[in-house]
Amino acid sequence: MPQVVRLALPGLINIWISVLKDTALVALAGLNEIVARSKIAAGATKEPFLFFILAALFFVVISSATLQSVGAAGAAARPQLESSRRVNP
């Protein structure tokens, strides 16, 4: 089982990042939707920097959370992989 995690984790992370960038996921809007809404808000209020900076910060926060969870998943899988290598050389 640990070998499967090691092989499947990069593909799952790649799919997650693609979903995050391209589509709406649960209650989170995708990057394209955030930028489109920022353009609408910037046009209505004539304050483009505010809305584009907020959109960028939102994406950075979501991306950072993804990186943290990927790091935690990798750290959780690492001891299992090391123990399986010792048992099955």
ZIFEN-V142574 format. One record per run of one state. SS is the DSSP state (2 for helix, 1 for strand, 0 for the rest). FROM is the first residue (numbers start at 1). TO is the last residue. Records with the same first field share a line. If there is no record, write none. Layout:
SS = FROM-TO  FROM-TO
This chain:
0 = 1-1  23-24  26-27  29-30  46-47  88-89
2 = 2-22  31-45  48-87
1 = 25-25  28-28
